[in-house]
Amino acid sequence: MDRLQLDIEAGLGLLPATLRTVAAMVLLYTTSLQENPTRAPRQLIKKAGKLVPEGPAAGDYQFELGGGVTGVLHHKSSAALAASACRHQGVTPTTDAVFTAIQTDPVLAAALARLLYYTDPYRLPVLGDVAGSWALYLRTWRPGAHTNGSATEREALRVKWSANYAKALKAYGVPV
């Protein structure tokens, strides 16, 4: 089991058993690979010709302060669970505190990422449903590179998702 898997399982351990499924683990693993394959604490942006960790997103799942962080802390489906996970990790459940914490707490980041998927009104896709998982990711993460990208860039992101999903299935021993 790799470090990302350990962090995901620990993060899901902060949540009710109904949210701790292999399908959820595969989805979180895929999302982390898609959003932050190097597991940098902060989104890397180009500044003066160099990549620097000063982007608007943080943690393994690249949550933005006014996006994913605010979403899970205030959505009717996730607010109480997010506050409980934060308290368990010793973090005050405020947007600023959580945004700072997820940069160094991958367990909390995993719990909150699962909760962001939980805010979606549909069930998690079944294992192996790459298209369904991609659609869920687009609905919940709303990646700017997809929204603002060209058709070619959007297709490249979808292909990357499919490859990352296959890696996640393999990591969890799910036959492809």
C-alpha positions as CSV (number, residue, x, y, z in Angstrom):
1,M,0.0,0.0,0.0
2,D,1.5,3.4,-1.0
3,R,1.4,6.6,1.1
4,L,-1.5,8.1,-0.9
5,Q,-3.6,5.0,-0.2
6,L,-2.8,5.1,3.5
7,D,-3.8,8.8,3.7
8,I,-7.0,8.1,1.8
9,E,-7.9,5.2,4.2
10,A,-7.1,7.3,7.2
11,G,-9.2,10.2,5.8
12,L,-12.1,8.0,5.2
13,G,-11.7,6.7,8.7
14,L,-12.9,10.1,9.9
15,L,-16.2,9.6,8.1
16,P,-19.2,7.3,8.5
17,A,-18.7,3.7,7.3
18,T,-21.2,4.3,4.4
19,L,-18.7,6.7,2.8
20,R,-15.8,4.3,3.1
21,T,-16.1,2.2,-0.1
22,V,-13.5,0.9,-2.5
23,A,-15.3,3.0,-5.2
24,A,-14.7,6.1,-3.1
25,M,-11.0,5.2,-2.5
26,V,-10.5,4.7,-6.3
27,L,-12.2,8.0,-7.0
28,L,-10.0,9.9,-4.4
29,Y,-6.8,8.2,-5.7
30,T,-7.7,9.2,-9.3
31,T,-8.6,12.7,-8.3
32,S,-5.3,13.2,-6.4
33,L,-3.3,11.9,-9.4
34,Q,-5.3,14.2,-11.7
35,E,-5.1,17.3,-9.6
36,N,-1.7,17.0,-7.8
37,P,0.4,14.0,-8.9
38,T,3.5,15.3,-7.1
39,R,1.4,15.9,-3.9
40,A,2.7,19.5,-3.6
41,P,1.2,21.3,-0.7
42,R,0.2,24.3,-2.8
43,Q,-0.7,24.7,-6.5
44,L,2.3,25.5,-8.6
45,I,2.1,28.6,-10.9
46,K,4.6,30.2,-13.2
47,K,6.1,33.4,-11.8
48,A,9.1,35.1,-13.3
49,G,9.7,32.0,-15.4
50,K,9.7,29.6,-12.4
51,L,7.2,27.3,-10.9
52,V,6.3,28.5,-7.4
53,P,3.9,27.1,-4.9
54,E,1.6,30.2,-4.7
55,G,-1.5,29.1,-6.7
56,P,-5.0,29.4,-5.4
57,A,-5.4,25.7,-4.6
58,A,-3.9,23.5,-1.9
59,G,-3.5,20.0,-0.8
60,D,-3.6,16.6,-2.6
61,Y,-6.9,17.5,-4.2
62,Q,-6.2,21.1,-5.0
63,F,-9.1,22.7,-3.1
64,E,-9.5,26.4,-3.5
65,L,-10.4,28.6,-0.5
66,G,-13.7,29.8,-2.0
67,G,-14.4,26.6,-3.9
68,G,-14.0,23.1,-2.3
69,V,-13.1,24.3,1.1
70,T,-16.1,26.6,1.4
71,G,-18.3,24.0,-0.3
72,V,-17.7,21.2,2.1
73,L,-17.8,23.4,5.2
74,H,-21.1,24.9,4.3
75,H,-23.1,22.3,2.2
76,K,-26.1,20.8,4.0
77,S,-24.8,17.3,3.2
78,S,-21.3,17.7,4.4
79,A,-21.0,20.6,6.9
80,A,-21.5,18.5,10.1
81,L,-19.2,15.7,8.9
82,A,-16.5,18.2,7.7
83,A,-16.6,20.0,11.1
84,S,-16.2,16.6,12.9
85,A,-13.3,15.6,10.7
86,C,-11.7,19.0,11.3
87,R,-12.1,18.7,15.0
88,H,-10.6,15.2,15.0
89,Q,-7.6,16.6,13.2
90,G,-7.3,19.6,15.6
91,V,-8.4,22.1,13.0
92,T,-10.9,24.8,13.5
93,P,-13.6,24.3,10.8
94,T,-13.2,27.7,9.2
95,T,-12.2,28.3,5.6
96,D,-8.9,29.9,6.4
97,A,-7.9,27.3,9.0
98,V,-8.9,24.4,6.7
99,F,-7.1,25.9,3.7
100,T,-3.9,26.1,5.7
101,A,-4.3,22.7,7.2
102,I,-4.9,20.7,4.0
103,Q,-1.5,21.9,2.8
104,T,0.2,19.6,5.4
105,D,-2.6,17.3,6.5
106,P,-3.3,14.8,3.7
107,V,-5.7,12.8,5.9
108,L,-8.0,15.8,6.4
109,A,-7.6,16.6,2.7
110,A,-8.8,13.1,1.8
111,A,-11.8,13.3,4.2
112,L,-12.9,16.6,2.7
113,A,-12.4,15.4,-0.9
114,R,-14.7,12.5,-0.1
115,L,-17.2,15.0,1.3
116,L,-17.1,17.1,-1.8
117,Y,-18.1,14.1,-3.8
118,Y,-20.8,13.4,-1.2
119,T,-22.4,16.8,-1.9
120,D,-23.2,15.6,-5.5
121,P,-26.9,14.5,-5.6
122,Y,-26.1,11.3,-7.5
123,R,-24.6,8.1,-6.2
124,L,-20.9,7.3,-6.8
125,P,-20.3,5.5,-10.0
126,V,-19.7,1.8,-9.8
127,L,-16.2,0.5,-10.0
128,G,-15.0,0.5,-13.6
129,D,-17.3,3.3,-14.7
130,V,-14.6,5.6,-16.1
131,A,-17.1,7.9,-17.9
132,G,-19.4,8.2,-14.9
133,S,-16.4,9.0,-12.6
134,W,-15.2,11.6,-15.1
135,A,-18.7,13.2,-15.2
136,L,-18.8,13.3,-11.4
137,Y,-15.3,14.8,-11.2
138,L,-16.3,17.5,-13.7
139,R,-19.5,18.3,-11.7
140,T,-17.9,18.6,-8.4
141,W,-14.3,19.8,-9.0
142,R,-15.2,22.0,-12.0
143,P,-11.6,22.1,-13.2
144,G,-10.7,25.4,-14.8
145,A,-8.4,23.7,-17.3
146,H,-11.5,21.9,-18.6
147,T,-13.9,24.8,-18.4
148,N,-11.4,27.3,-20.0
149,G,-9.5,24.9,-22.3
150,S,-9.8,24.2,-26.0
151,A,-11.4,21.0,-27.2
152,T,-8.0,19.5,-27.6
153,E,-7.0,20.4,-24.0
154,R,-10.3,19.1,-22.6
155,E,-9.8,15.8,-24.4
156,A,-6.3,15.5,-23.1
157,L,-7.6,16.0,-19.5
158,R,-10.2,13.2,-20.1
159,V,-7.5,10.9,-21.4
160,K,-5.4,11.7,-18.4
161,W,-8.3,10.9,-16.1
162,S,-8.8,7.5,-17.8
163,A,-5.1,6.7,-17.3
164,N,-5.2,7.8,-13.7
165,Y,-8.4,5.8,-13.1
166,A,-6.7,2.7,-14.4
167,K,-3.8,3.3,-12.1
168,A,-6.2,3.7,-9.1
169,L,-8.0,0.5,-10.0
170,K,-4.6,-1.3,-10.1
171,A,-3.5,0.3,-6.8
172,Y,-6.6,-1.1,-5.1
173,G,-6.4,-4.5,-6.8
174,V,-9.6,-4.1,-8.9
175,P,-9.5,-6.1,-12.1
176,V,-9.5,-3.8,-15.1
